[in-house]
Amino acid sequence: MPVYRLVVTESASARNGRFIETIGTYNPIGATETVQLNSERAKYWISVGAQPTAAAAGILRRNGVEFKGHPKGEYVAADSK
């Protein structure tokens, strides 16, 4: 059963490389998805400039973390820069 970690990382780090902090977990399997999220830490990282990927942005929004996206309204995956 897959369980994904929601992590904060530098955009220059490799996808499976070092990360700064784990802010939650996401389990998409089952009748309903299961998310454990430290909302306060997510809000903090966004307030200091963190940009979530499109997938992470969806998870954060569904769990009550409000934020604005990139200036053009797009989300850029860390590995596509």
mmCIF file of the N, C-alpha and C atoms, coordinates in Angstrom:
data_MODEL
# 
_entry.id   MODEL 
# 
loop_
_atom_site.group_PDB 
_atom_site.id 
_atom_site.type_symbol 
_atom_site.label_atom_id 
_atom_site.label_alt_id 
_atom_site.label_comp_id 
_atom_site.label_asym_id 
_atom_site.label_entity_id 
_atom_site.label_seq_id 
_atom_site.pdbx_PDB_ins_code 
_atom_site.Cartn_x 
_atom_site.Cartn_y 
_atom_site.Cartn_z 
_atom_site.occupancy 
_atom_site.B_iso_or_equiv 
_atom_site.pdbx_formal_charge 
_atom_site.auth_seq_id 
_atom_site.auth_comp_id 
_atom_site.auth_asym_id 
_atom_site.auth_atom_id 
_atom_site.pdbx_PDB_model_num 
ATOM 1   N N  . MET A 1 1  ? 0.843   -1.167 0.000   1.00 0.00 ? 1  MET A N  1 
ATOM 2   C CA . MET A 1 1  ? 0.000   0.000  0.000   1.00 0.00 ? 1  MET A CA 1 
ATOM 3   C C  . MET A 1 1  ? 0.901   1.246  0.000   1.00 0.00 ? 1  MET A C  1 
ATOM 4   N N  . PRO A 1 2  ? 0.725   2.122  -0.980  1.00 0.00 ? 2  PRO A N  1 
ATOM 5   C CA . PRO A 1 2  ? 1.581   3.312  -1.033  1.00 0.00 ? 2  PRO A CA 1 
ATOM 6   C C  . PRO A 1 2  ? 1.161   4.363  -0.008  1.00 0.00 ? 2  PRO A C  1 
ATOM 7   N N  . VAL A 1 3  ? 2.136   4.923  0.644   1.00 0.00 ? 3  VAL A N  1 
ATOM 8   C CA . VAL A 1 3  ? 1.936   6.073  1.525   1.00 0.00 ? 3  VAL A CA 1 
ATOM 9   C C  . VAL A 1 3  ? 3.030   7.058  1.158   1.00 0.00 ? 3  VAL A C  1 
ATOM 10  N N  . TYR A 1 4  ? 2.626   8.281  0.819   1.00 0.00 ? 4  TYR A N  1 
ATOM 11  C CA . TYR A 1 4  ? 3.577   9.291  0.365   1.00 0.00 ? 4  TYR A CA 1 
ATOM 12  C C  . TYR A 1 4  ? 3.821   10.310 1.466   1.00 0.00 ? 4  TYR A C  1 
ATOM 13  N N  . ARG A 1 5  ? 5.057   10.765 1.572   1.00 0.00 ? 5  ARG A N  1 
ATOM 14  C CA . ARG A 1 5  ? 5.394   11.824 2.519   1.00 0.00 ? 5  ARG A CA 1 
ATOM 15  C C  . ARG A 1 5  ? 5.268   13.165 1.818   1.00 0.00 ? 5  ARG A C  1 
ATOM 16  N N  . LEU A 1 6  ? 4.749   14.155 2.515   1.00 0.00 ? 6  LEU A N  1 
ATOM 17  C CA . LEU A 1 6  ? 4.736   15.530 2.032   1.00 0.00 ? 6  LEU A CA 1 
ATOM 18  C C  . LEU A 1 6  ? 5.943   16.205 2.682   1.00 0.00 ? 6  LEU A C  1 
ATOM 19  N N  . VAL A 1 7  ? 6.899   16.594 1.849   1.00 0.00 ? 7  VAL A N  1 
ATOM 20  C CA . VAL A 1 7  ? 8.138   17.136 2.386   1.00 0.00 ? 7  VAL A CA 1 
ATOM 21  C C  . VAL A 1 7  ? 8.430   18.518 1.813   1.00 0.00 ? 7  VAL A C  1 
ATOM 22  N N  . VAL A 1 8  ? 9.242   19.255 2.543   1.00 0.00 ? 8  VAL A N  1 
ATOM 23  C CA . VAL A 1 8  ? 9.762   20.540 2.083   1.00 0.00 ? 8  VAL A CA 1 
ATOM 24  C C  . VAL A 1 8  ? 11.193  20.278 1.659   1.00 0.00 ? 8  VAL A C  1 
ATOM 25  N N  . THR A 1 9  ? 11.536  20.703 0.434   1.00 0.00 ? 9  THR A N  1 
ATOM 26  C CA . THR A 1 9  ? 12.879  20.464 -0.085  1.00 0.00 ? 9  THR A CA 1 
ATOM 27  C C  . THR A 1 9  ? 13.327  21.650 -0.931  1.00 0.00 ? 9  THR A C  1 
ATOM 28  N N  . GLU A 1 10 ? 14.605  21.773 -1.134  1.00 0.00 ? 10 GLU A N  1 
ATOM 29  C CA . GLU A 1 10 ? 15.134  22.784 -2.042  1.00 0.00 ? 10 GLU A CA 1 
ATOM 30  C C  . GLU A 1 10 ? 14.794  22.371 -3.466  1.00 0.00 ? 10 GLU A C  1 
ATOM 31  N N  . SER A 1 11 ? 14.482  23.324 -4.321  1.00 0.00 ? 11 SER A N  1 
ATOM 32  C CA . SER A 1 11 ? 14.110  22.989 -5.691  1.00 0.00 ? 11 SER A CA 1 
ATOM 33  C C  . SER A 1 11 ? 15.269  22.352 -6.458  1.00 0.00 ? 11 SER A C  1 
ATOM 34  N N  . ALA A 1 12 ? 16.496  22.602 -6.038  1.00 0.00 ? 12 ALA A N  1 
ATOM 35  C CA . ALA A 1 12 ? 17.658  22.050 -6.727  1.00 0.00 ? 12 ALA A CA 1 
ATOM 36  C C  . ALA A 1 12 ? 17.949  20.601 -6.315  1.00 0.00 ? 12 ALA A C  1 
ATOM 37  N N  . SER A 1 13 ? 17.306  20.113 -5.245  1.00 0.00 ? 13 SER A N  1 
ATOM 38  C CA . SER A 1 13 ? 17.549  18.746 -4.791  1.00 0.00 ? 13 SER A CA 1 
ATOM 39  C C  . SER A 1 13 ? 16.892  17.746 -5.733  1.00 0.00 ? 13 SER A C  1 
ATOM 40  N N  . ALA A 1 14 ? 17.486  16.595 -5.823  1.00 0.00 ? 14 ALA A N  1 
ATOM 41  C CA . ALA A 1 14 ? 16.909  15.533 -6.638  1.00 0.00 ? 14 ALA A CA 1 
ATOM 42  C C  . ALA A 1 14 ? 15.584  15.086 -6.039  1.00 0.00 ? 14 ALA A C  1 
ATOM 43  N N  . ARG A 1 15 ? 14.735  14.471 -6.843  1.00 0.00 ? 15 ARG A N  1 
ATOM 44  C CA . ARG A 1 15 ? 13.405  14.069 -6.384  1.00 0.00 ? 15 ARG A CA 1 
ATOM 45  C C  . ARG A 1 15 ? 13.467  13.193 -5.135  1.00 0.00 ? 15 ARG A C  1 
ATOM 46  N N  . ASN A 1 16 ? 14.392  12.286 -5.081  1.00 0.00 ? 16 ASN A N  1 
ATOM 47  C CA . ASN A 1 16 ? 14.523  11.411 -3.912  1.00 0.00 ? 16 ASN A CA 1 
ATOM 48  C C  . ASN A 1 16 ? 15.706  11.818 -3.039  1.00 0.00 ? 16 ASN A C  1 
ATOM 49  N N  . GLY A 1 17 ? 16.101  13.050 -3.133  1.00 0.00 ? 17 GLY A N  1 
ATOM 50  C CA . GLY A 1 17 ? 17.267  13.526 -2.391  1.00 0.00 ? 17 GLY A CA 1 
ATOM 51  C C  . GLY A 1 17 ? 16.929  14.025 -0.998  1.00 0.00 ? 17 GLY A C  1 
ATOM 52  N N  . ARG A 1 18 ? 17.761  14.894 -0.513  1.00 0.00 ? 18 ARG A N  1 
ATOM 53  C CA . ARG A 1 18 ? 17.614  15.431 0.832   1.00 0.00 ? 18 ARG A CA 1 
ATOM 54  C C  . ARG A 1 18 ? 16.401  16.333 0.921   1.00 0.00 ? 18 ARG A C  1 
ATOM 55  N N  . PHE A 1 19 ? 15.797  16.365 2.087   1.00 0.00 ? 19 PHE A N  1 
ATOM 56  C CA . PHE A 1 19 ? 14.677  17.259 2.312   1.00 0.00 ? 19 PHE A CA 1 
ATOM 57  C C  . PHE A 1 19 ? 14.871  17.993 3.624   1.00 0.00 ? 19 PHE A C  1 
ATOM 58  N N  . ILE A 1 20 ? 14.161  19.093 3.778   1.00 0.00 ? 20 ILE A N  1 
ATOM 59  C CA . ILE A 1 20 ? 14.304  19.941 4.954   1.00 0.00 ? 20 ILE A CA 1 
ATOM 60  C C  . ILE A 1 20 ? 13.421  19.455 6.092   1.00 0.00 ? 20 ILE A C  1 
ATOM 61  N N  . GLU A 1 21 ? 12.157  19.157 5.770   1.00 0.00 ? 21 GLU A N  1 
ATOM 62  C CA . GLU A 1 21 ? 11.209  18.773 6.815   1.00 0.00 ? 21 GLU A CA 1 
ATOM 63  C C  . GLU A 1 21 ? 10.062  17.965 6.217   1.00 0.00 ? 21 GLU A C  1 
ATOM 64  N N  . THR A 1 22 ? 9.587   16.978 6.955   1.00 0.00 ? 22 THR A N  1 
ATOM 65  C CA . THR A 1 22 ? 8.379   16.246 6.582   1.00 0.00 ? 22 THR A CA 1 
ATOM 66  C C  . THR A 1 22 ? 7.203   16.946 7.251   1.00 0.00 ? 22 THR A C  1 
ATOM 67  N N  . ILE A 1 23 ? 6.217   17.361 6.448   1.00 0.00 ? 23 ILE A N  1 
ATOM 68  C CA . ILE A 1 23 ? 5.069   18.067 7.023   1.00 0.00 ? 23 ILE A CA 1 
ATOM 69  C C  . ILE A 1 23 ? 3.791   17.230 7.009   1.00 0.00 ? 23 ILE A C  1 
ATOM 70  N N  . GLY A 1 24 ? 3.858   16.007 6.476   1.00 0.00 ? 24 GLY A N  1 
ATOM 71  C CA . GLY A 1 24 ? 2.677   15.159 6.506   1.00 0.00 ? 24 GLY A CA 1 
ATOM 72  C C  . GLY A 1 24 ? 2.845   13.905 5.687   1.00 0.00 ? 24 GLY A C  1 
ATOM 73  N N  . THR A 1 25 ? 1.758   13.117 5.643   1.00 0.00 ? 25 THR A N  1 
ATOM 74  C CA . THR A 1 25 ? 1.707   11.914 4.837   1.00 0.00 ? 25 THR A CA 1 
ATOM 75  C C  . THR A 1 25 ? 0.382   11.881 4.082   1.00 0.00 ? 25 THR A C  1 
ATOM 76  N N  . TYR A 1 26 ? 0.364   11.127 2.976   1.00 0.00 ? 26 TYR A N  1 
ATOM 77  C CA . TYR A 1 26 ? -0.806  11.016 2.114   1.00 0.00 ? 26 TYR A CA 1 
ATOM 78  C C  . TYR A 1 26 ? -0.965  9.581  1.674   1.00 0.00 ? 26 TYR A C  1 
ATOM 79  N N  . ASN A 1 27 ? -2.138  8.998  1.935   1.00 0.00 ? 27 ASN A N  1 
ATOM 80  C CA . ASN A 1 27 ? -2.448  7.636  1.516   1.00 0.00 ? 27 ASN A CA 1 
ATOM 81  C C  . ASN A 1 27 ? -3.661  7.705  0.594   1.00 0.00 ? 27 ASN A C  1 
ATOM 82  N N  . PRO A 1 28 ? -3.466  7.510  -0.718  1.00 0.00 ? 28 PRO A N  1 
ATOM 83  C CA . PRO A 1 28 ? -4.571  7.638  -1.670  1.00 0.00 ? 28 PRO A CA 1 
ATOM 84  C C  . PRO A 1 28 ? -5.454  6.396  -1.785  1.00 0.00 ? 28 PRO A C  1 
ATOM 85  N N  . ILE A 1 29 ? -5.095  5.299  -1.148  1.00 0.00 ? 29 ILE A N  1 
ATOM 86  C CA . ILE A 1 29 ? -5.818  4.036  -1.285  1.00 0.00 ? 29 ILE A CA 1 
ATOM 87  C C  . ILE A 1 29 ? -6.916  3.929  -0.225  1.00 0.00 ? 29 ILE A C  1 
ATOM 88  N N  . GLY A 1 30 ? -8.026  3.322  -0.599  1.00 0.00 ? 30 GLY A N  1 
ATOM 89  C CA . GLY A 1 30 ? -9.119  3.093  0.341   1.00 0.00 ? 30 GLY A CA 1 
ATOM 90  C C  . GLY A 1 30 ? -10.367 3.844  -0.078  1.00 0.00 ? 30 GLY A C  1 
ATOM 91  N N  . ALA A 1 31 ? -11.398 3.725  0.725   1.00 0.00 ? 31 ALA A N  1 
ATOM 92  C CA . ALA A 1 31 ? -12.665 4.384  0.427   1.00 0.00 ? 31 ALA A CA 1 
ATOM 93  C C  . ALA A 1 31 ? -12.490 5.905  0.366   1.00 0.00 ? 31 ALA A C  1 
ATOM 94  N N  . THR A 1 32 ? -11.701 6.429  1.263   1.00 0.00 ? 32 THR A N  1 
ATOM 95  C CA . THR A 1 32 ? -11.380 7.863  1.248   1.00 0.00 ? 32 THR A CA 1 
ATOM 96  C C  . THR A 1 32 ? -9.887  8.013  1.441   1.00 0.00 ? 32 THR A C  1 
ATOM 97  N N  . GLU A 1 33 ? -9.328  9.048  0.833   1.00 0.00 ? 33 GLU A N  1 
ATOM 98  C CA . GLU A 1 33 ? -7.891  9.282  1.008   1.00 0.00 ? 33 GLU A CA 1 
ATOM 99  C C  . GLU A 1 33 ? -7.623  9.689  2.454   1.00 0.00 ? 33 GLU A C  1 
ATOM 100 N N  . THR A 1 34 ? -6.451  9.336  2.947   1.00 0.00 ? 34 THR A N  1 
ATOM 101 C CA . THR A 1 34 ? -6.059  9.667  4.307   1.00 0.00 ? 34 THR A CA 1 
ATOM 102 C C  . THR A 1 34 ? -4.886  10.632 4.243   1.00 0.00 ? 34 THR A C  1 
ATOM 103 N N  . VAL A 1 35 ? -5.037  11.778 4.892   1.00 0.00 ? 35 VAL A N  1 
ATOM 104 C CA . VAL A 1 35 ? -3.974  12.776 4.928   1.00 0.00 ? 35 VAL A CA 1 
ATOM 105 C C  . VAL A 1 35 ? -3.706  13.147 6.375   1.00 0.00 ? 35 VAL A C  1 
ATOM 106 N N  . GLN A 1 36 ? -2.457  13.082 6.766   1.00 0.00 ? 36 GLN A N  1 
ATOM 107 C CA . GLN A 1 36 ? -2.028  13.605 8.057   1.00 0.00 ? 36 GLN A CA 1 
ATOM 108 C C  . GLN A 1 36 ? -1.123  14.774 7.727   1.00 0.00 ? 36 GLN A C  1 
ATOM 109 N N  . LEU A 1 37 ? -1.510  15.976 8.147   1.00 0.00 ? 37 LEU A N  1 
ATOM 110 C CA . LEU A 1 37 ? -0.810  17.177 7.732   1.00 0.00 ? 37 LEU A CA 1 
ATOM 111 C C  . LEU A 1 37 ? -0.613  18.121 8.900   1.00 0.00 ? 37 LEU A C  1 
ATOM 112 N N  . ASN A 1 38 ? 0.601   18.637 9.033   1.00 0.00 ? 38 ASN A N  1 
ATOM 113 C CA . ASN A 1 38 ? 0.870   19.693 10.004  1.00 0.00 ? 38 ASN A CA 1 
ATOM 114 C C  . ASN A 1 38 ? 0.593   21.009 9.276   1.00 0.00 ? 38 ASN A C  1 
ATOM 115 N N  . SER A 1 39 ? -0.646  21.475 9.339   1.00 0.00 ? 39 SER A N  1 
ATOM 116 C CA . SER A 1 39 ? -1.076  22.664 8.601   1.00 0.00 ? 39 SER A CA 1 
ATOM 117 C C  . SER A 1 39 ? -0.276  23.905 8.961   1.00 0.00 ? 39 SER A C  1 
ATOM 118 N N  . GLU A 1 40 ? 0.055   24.043 10.234  1.00 0.00 ? 40 GLU A N  1 
ATOM 119 C CA . GLU A 1 40 ? 0.812   25.228 10.660  1.00 0.00 ? 40 GLU A CA 1 
ATOM 120 C C  . GLU A 1 40 ? 2.182   25.284 9.993   1.00 0.00 ? 40 GLU A C  1 
ATOM 121 N N  . ARG A 1 41 ? 2.860   24.140 9.901   1.00 0.00 ? 41 ARG A N  1 
ATOM 122 C CA . ARG A 1 41 ? 4.174   24.110 9.238   1.00 0.00 ? 41 ARG A CA 1 
ATOM 123 C C  . ARG A 1 41 ? 4.024   24.346 7.746   1.00 0.00 ? 41 ARG A C  1 
ATOM 124 N N  . ALA A 1 42 ? 2.966   23.801 7.130   1.00 0.00 ? 42 ALA A N  1 
ATOM 125 C CA . ALA A 1 42 ? 2.731   24.026 5.703   1.00 0.00 ? 42 ALA A CA 1 
ATOM 126 C C  . ALA A 1 42 ? 2.509   25.517 5.448   1.00 0.00 ? 42 ALA A C  1 
ATOM 127 N N  . LYS A 1 43 ? 1.696   26.161 6.278   1.00 0.00 ? 43 LYS A N  1 
ATOM 128 C CA . LYS A 1 43 ? 1.442   27.599 6.133   1.00 0.00 ? 43 LYS A CA 1 
ATOM 129 C C  . LYS A 1 43 ? 2.729   28.401 6.332   1.00 0.00 ? 43 LYS A C  1 
ATOM 130 N N  . TYR A 1 44 ? 3.544   27.976 7.296   1.00 0.00 ? 44 TYR A N  1 
ATOM 131 C CA . TYR A 1 44 ? 4.816   28.674 7.527   1.00 0.00 ? 44 TYR A CA 1 
ATOM 132 C C  . TYR A 1 44 ? 5.692   28.615 6.283   1.00 0.00 ? 44 TYR A C  1 
ATOM 133 N N  . TRP A 1 45 ? 5.884   27.411 5.727   1.00 0.00 ? 45 TRP A N  1 
ATOM 134 C CA . TRP A 1 45 ? 6.771   27.279 4.574   1.00 0.00 ? 45 TRP A CA 1 
ATOM 135 C C  . TRP A 1 45 ? 6.251   28.050 3.371   1.00 0.00 ? 45 TRP A C  1 
ATOM 136 N N  . ILE A 1 46 ? 4.959   28.058 3.175   1.00 0.00 ? 46 ILE A N  1 
ATOM 137 C CA . ILE A 1 46 ? 4.389   28.839 2.077   1.00 0.00 ? 46 ILE A CA 1 
ATOM 138 C C  . ILE A 1 46 ? 4.592   30.328 2.317   1.00 0.00 ? 46 ILE A C  1 
ATOM 139 N N  . SER A 1 47 ? 4.489   30.758 3.583   1.00 0.00 ? 47 SER A N  1 
ATOM 140 C CA . SER A 1 47 ? 4.671   32.183 3.901   1.00 0.00 ? 47 SER A CA 1 
ATOM 141 C C  . SER A 1 47 ? 6.095   32.659 3.649   1.00 0.00 ? 47 SER A C  1 
ATOM 142 N N  . VAL A 1 48 ? 7.068   31.750 3.676   1.00 0.00 ? 48 VAL A N  1 
ATOM 143 C CA . VAL A 1 48 ? 8.454   32.137 3.433   1.00 0.00 ? 48 VAL A CA 1 
ATOM 144 C C  . VAL A 1 48 ? 8.902   31.832 2.004   1.00 0.00 ? 48 VAL A C  1 
ATOM 145 N N  . GLY A 1 49 ? 7.920   31.506 1.134   1.00 0.00 ? 49 GLY A N  1 
ATOM 146 C CA . GLY A 1 49 ? 8.236   31.385 -0.283  1.00 0.00 ? 49 GLY A CA 1 
ATOM 147 C C  . GLY A 1 49 ? 8.217   30.005 -0.888  1.00 0.00 ? 49 GLY A C  1 
ATOM 148 N N  . ALA A 1 50 ? 7.872   28.975 -0.125  1.00 0.00 ? 50 ALA A N  1 
ATOM 149 C CA . ALA A 1 50 ? 7.821   27.624 -0.696  1.00 0.00 ? 50 ALA A CA 1 
ATOM 150 C C  . ALA A 1 50 ? 6.721   27.550 -1.752  1.00 0.00 ? 50 ALA A C  1 
ATOM 151 N N  . GLN A 1 51 ? 7.002   26.866 -2.856  1.00 0.00 ? 51 GLN A N  1 
ATOM 152 C CA . GLN A 1 51 ? 6.046   26.696 -3.949  1.00 0.00 ? 51 GLN A CA 1 
ATOM 153 C C  . GLN A 1 51 ? 5.706   25.215 -4.072  1.00 0.00 ? 51 GLN A C  1 
ATOM 154 N N  . PRO A 1 52 ? 4.478   24.823 -3.758  1.00 0.00 ? 52 PRO A N  1 
ATOM 155 C CA . PRO A 1 52 ? 4.123   23.404 -3.852  1.00 0.00 ? 52 PRO A CA 1 
ATOM 156 C C  . PRO A 1 52 ? 3.969   22.956 -5.301  1.00 0.00 ? 52 PRO A C  1 
ATOM 157 N N  . THR A 1 53 ? 4.206   21.681 -5.538  1.00 0.00 ? 53 THR A N  1 
ATOM 158 C CA . THR A 1 53 ? 3.926   21.112 -6.852  1.00 0.00 ? 53 THR A CA 1 
ATOM 159 C C  . THR A 1 53 ? 2.408   21.090 -7.026  1.00 0.00 ? 53 THR A C  1 
ATOM 160 N N  . ALA A 1 54 ? 1.946   20.792 -8.229  1.00 0.00 ? 54 ALA A N  1 
ATOM 161 C CA . ALA A 1 54 ? 0.507   20.749 -8.494  1.00 0.00 ? 54 ALA A CA 1 
ATOM 162 C C  . ALA A 1 54 ? -0.182  19.711 -7.606  1.00 0.00 ? 54 ALA A C  1 
ATOM 163 N N  . ALA A 1 55 ? 0.424   18.541 -7.456  1.00 0.00 ? 55 ALA A N  1 
ATOM 164 C CA . ALA A 1 55 ? -0.167  17.488 -6.621  1.00 0.00 ? 55 ALA A CA 1 
ATOM 165 C C  . ALA A 1 55 ? -0.227  17.922 -5.158  1.00 0.00 ? 55 ALA A C  1 
ATOM 166 N N  . ALA A 1 56 ? 0.868   18.485 -4.650  1.00 0.00 ? 56 ALA A N  1 
ATOM 167 C CA . ALA A 1 56 ? 0.900   18.937 -3.258  1.00 0.00 ? 56 ALA A CA 1 
ATOM 168 C C  . ALA A 1 56 ? -0.081  20.084 -3.038  1.00 0.00 ? 56 ALA A C  1 
ATOM 169 N N  . ALA A 1 57 ? -0.210  20.974 -4.006  1.00 0.00 ? 57 ALA A N  1 
ATOM 170 C CA . ALA A 1 57 ? -1.142  22.104 -3.883  1.00 0.00 ? 57 ALA A CA 1 
ATOM 171 C C  . ALA A 1 57 ? -2.574  21.599 -3.731  1.00 0.00 ? 57 ALA A C  1 
ATOM 172 N N  . GLY A 1 58 ? -2.940  20.581 -4.500  1.00 0.00 ? 58 GLY A N  1 
ATOM 173 C CA . GLY A 1 58 ? -4.275  20.009 -4.387  1.00 0.00 ? 58 GLY A CA 1 
ATOM 174 C C  . GLY A 1 58 ? -4.529  19.413 -3.019  1.00 0.00 ? 58 GLY A C  1 
ATOM 175 N N  . ILE A 1 59 ? -3.552  18.680 -2.505  1.00 0.00 ? 59 ILE A N  1 
ATOM 176 C CA . ILE A 1 59 ? -3.684  18.076 -1.179  1.00 0.00 ? 59 ILE A CA 1 
ATOM 177 C C  . ILE A 1 59 ? -3.804  19.161 -0.122  1.00 0.00 ? 59 ILE A C  1 
ATOM 178 N N  . LEU A 1 60 ? -2.968  20.192 -0.212  1.00 0.00 ? 60 LEU A N  1 
ATOM 179 C CA . LEU A 1 60 ? -3.009  21.267 0.769   1.00 0.00 ? 60 LEU A CA 1 
ATOM 180 C C  . LEU A 1 60 ? -4.346  21.993 0.741   1.00 0.00 ? 60 LEU A C  1 
ATOM 181 N N  . ARG A 1 61 ? -4.835  22.312 -0.457  1.00 0.00 ? 61 ARG A N  1 
ATOM 182 C CA . ARG A 1 61 ? -6.126  23.012 -0.571  1.00 0.00 ? 61 ARG A CA 1 
ATOM 183 C C  . ARG A 1 61 ? -7.275  22.185 -0.019  1.00 0.00 ? 61 ARG A C  1 
ATOM 184 N N  . ARG A 1 62 ? -7.290  20.891 -0.330  1.00 0.00 ? 62 ARG A N  1 
ATOM 185 C CA . ARG A 1 62 ? -8.368  20.022 0.172   1.00 0.00 ? 62 ARG A CA 1 
ATOM 186 C C  . ARG A 1 62 ? -8.342  19.900 1.686   1.00 0.00 ? 62 ARG A C  1 
ATOM 187 N N  . ASN A 1 63 ? -7.216  20.258 2.291   1.00 0.00 ? 63 ASN A N  1 
ATOM 188 C CA . ASN A 1 63 ? -7.083  20.159 3.742   1.00 0.00 ? 63 ASN A CA 1 
ATOM 189 C C  . ASN A 1 63 ? -7.021  21.522 4.418   1.00 0.00 ? 63 ASN A C  1 
ATOM 190 N N  . GLY A 1 64 ? -7.529  22.540 3.741   1.00 0.00 ? 64 GLY A N  1 
ATOM 191 C CA . GLY A 1 64 ? -7.727  23.845 4.362   1.00 0.00 ? 64 GLY A CA 1 
ATOM 192 C C  . GLY A 1 64 ? -6.542  24.785 4.393   1.00 0.00 ? 64 GLY A C  1 
ATOM 193 N N  . VAL A 1 65 ? -5.485  24.497 3.655   1.00 0.00 ? 65 VAL A N  1 
ATOM 194 C CA . VAL A 1 65 ? -4.337  25.408 3.604   1.00 0.00 ? 65 VAL A CA 1 
ATOM 195 C C  . VAL A 1 65 ? -4.528  26.314 2.394   1.00 0.00 ? 65 VAL A C  1 
ATOM 196 N N  . GLU A 1 66 ? -4.829  27.584 2.641   1.00 0.00 ? 66 GLU A N  1 
ATOM 197 C CA . GLU A 1 66 ? -5.071  28.550 1.576   1.00 0.00 ? 66 GLU A CA 1 
ATOM 198 C C  . GLU A 1 66 ? -3.768  29.251 1.200   1.00 0.00 ? 66 GLU A C  1 
ATOM 199 N N  . PHE A 1 67 ? -3.560  29.456 -0.092  1.00 0.00 ? 67 PHE A N  1 
ATOM 200 C CA . PHE A 1 67 ? -2.377  30.155 -0.568  1.00 0.00 ? 67 PHE A CA 1 
ATOM 201 C C  . PHE A 1 67 ? -2.575  30.552 -2.005  1.00 0.00 ? 67 PHE A C  1 
ATOM 202 N N  . LYS A 1 68 ? -1.707  31.425 -2.484  1.00 0.00 ? 68 LYS A N  1 
ATOM 203 C CA . LYS A 1 68 ? -1.715  31.835 -3.885  1.00 0.00 ? 68 LYS A CA 1 
ATOM 204 C C  . LYS A 1 68 ? -0.621  31.077 -4.610  1.00 0.00 ? 68 LYS A C  1 
ATOM 205 N N  . GLY A 1 69 ? -0.842  30.815 -5.897  1.00 0.00 ? 69 GLY A N  1 
ATOM 206 C CA . GLY A 1 69 ? 0.128   30.079 -6.694  1.00 0.00 ? 69 GLY A CA 1 
ATOM 207 C C  . GLY A 1 69 ? 1.201   30.998 -7.257  1.00 0.00 ? 69 GLY A C  1 
ATOM 208 N N  . HIS A 1 70 ? 1.881   30.525 -8.256  1.00 0.00 ? 70 HIS A N  1 
ATOM 209 C CA . HIS A 1 70 ? 2.865   31.322 -8.961  1.00 0.00 ? 70 HIS A CA 1 
ATOM 210 C C  . HIS A 1 70 ? 2.185   32.553 -9.552  1.00 0.00 ? 70 HIS A C  1 
ATOM 211 N N  . PRO A 1 71 ? 2.947   33.588 -9.889  1.00 0.00 ? 71 PRO A N  1 
ATOM 212 C CA . PRO A 1 71 ? 2.345   34.800 -10.455 1.00 0.00 ? 71 PRO A CA 1 
ATOM 213 C C  . PRO A 1 71 ? 1.441   34.520 -11.653 1.00 0.00 ? 71 PRO A C  1 
ATOM 214 N N  . LYS A 1 72 ? 1.753   33.519 -12.457 1.00 0.00 ? 72 LYS A N  1 
ATOM 215 C CA . LYS A 1 72 ? 0.938   33.197 -13.625 1.00 0.00 ? 72 LYS A CA 1 
ATOM 216 C C  . LYS A 1 72 ? -0.157  32.189 -13.296 1.00 0.00 ? 72 LYS A C  1 
ATOM 217 N N  . GLY A 1 73 ? -0.293  31.840 -12.008 1.00 0.00 ? 73 GLY A N  1 
ATOM 218 C CA . GLY A 1 73 ? -1.307  30.880 -11.619 1.00 0.00 ? 73 GLY A CA 1 
ATOM 219 C C  . GLY A 1 73 ? -0.951  29.439 -11.926 1.00 0.00 ? 73 GLY A C  1 
ATOM 220 N N  . GLU A 1 74 ? 0.309   29.177 -12.237 1.00 0.00 ? 74 GLU A N  1 
ATOM 221 C CA . GLU A 1 74 ? 0.756   27.831 -12.571 1.00 0.00 ? 74 GLU A CA 1 
ATOM 222 C C  . GLU A 1 74 ? 1.627   27.292 -11.444 1.00 0.00 ? 74 GLU A C  1 
ATOM 223 N N  . TYR A 1 75 ? 1.709   25.982 -11.366 1.00 0.00 ? 75 TYR A N  1 
ATOM 224 C CA . TYR A 1 75 ? 2.593   25.340 -10.407 1.00 0.00 ? 75 TYR A CA 1 
ATOM 225 C C  . TYR A 1 75 ? 3.663   24.603 -11.194 1.00 0.00 ? 75 TYR A C  1 
ATOM 226 N N  . VAL A 1 76 ? 4.891   24.720 -10.762 1.00 0.00 ? 76 VAL A N  1 
ATOM 227 C CA . VAL A 1 76 ? 6.012   24.123 -11.472 1.00 0.00 ? 76 VAL A CA 1 
ATOM 228 C C  . VAL A 1 76 ? 6.630   23.060 -10.585 1.00 0.00 ? 76 VAL A C  1 
ATOM 229 N N  . ALA A 1 77 ? 6.735   21.846 -11.110 1.00 0.00 ? 77 ALA A N  1 
ATOM 230 C CA . ALA A 1 77 ? 7.383   20.777 -10.354 1.00 0.00 ? 77 ALA A CA 1 
ATOM 231 C C  . ALA A 1 77 ? 8.852   21.133 -10.167 1.00 0.00 ? 77 ALA A C  1 
ATOM 232 N N  . ALA A 1 78 ? 9.397   20.743 -9.036  1.00 0.00 ? 78 ALA A N  1 
ATOM 233 C CA . ALA A 1 78 ? 10.785  21.095 -8.710  1.00 0.00 ? 78 ALA A CA 1 
ATOM 234 C C  . ALA A 1 78 ? 11.773  20.588 -9.733  1.00 0.00 ? 78 ALA A C  1 
ATOM 235 N N  . ASP A 1 79 ? 11.508  19.435 -10.345 1.00 0.00 ? 79 ASP A N  1 
ATOM 236 C CA . ASP A 1 79 ? 12.465  18.859 -11.283 1.00 0.00 ? 79 ASP A CA 1 
ATOM 237 C C  . ASP A 1 79 ? 12.303  19.400 -12.708 1.00 0.00 ? 79 ASP A C  1 
ATOM 238 N N  . SER A 1 80 ? 11.362  20.317 -12.955 1.00 0.00 ? 80 SER A N  1 
ATOM 239 C CA . SER A 1 80 ? 11.176  20.834 -14.305 1.00 0.00 ? 80 SER A CA 1 
ATOM 240 C C  . SER A 1 80 ? 11.823  22.186 -14.531 1.00 0.00 ? 80 SER A C  1 
ATOM 241 N N  . LYS A 1 81 ? 12.543  22.696 -13.542 1.00 0.00 ? 81 LYS A N  1 
ATOM 242 C CA . LYS A 1 81 ? 13.192  24.013 -13.680 1.00 0.00 ? 81 LYS A CA 1 
ATOM 243 C C  . LYS A 1 81 ? 14.487  23.907 -14.440 1.00 0.00 ? 81 LYS A C  1 
# 
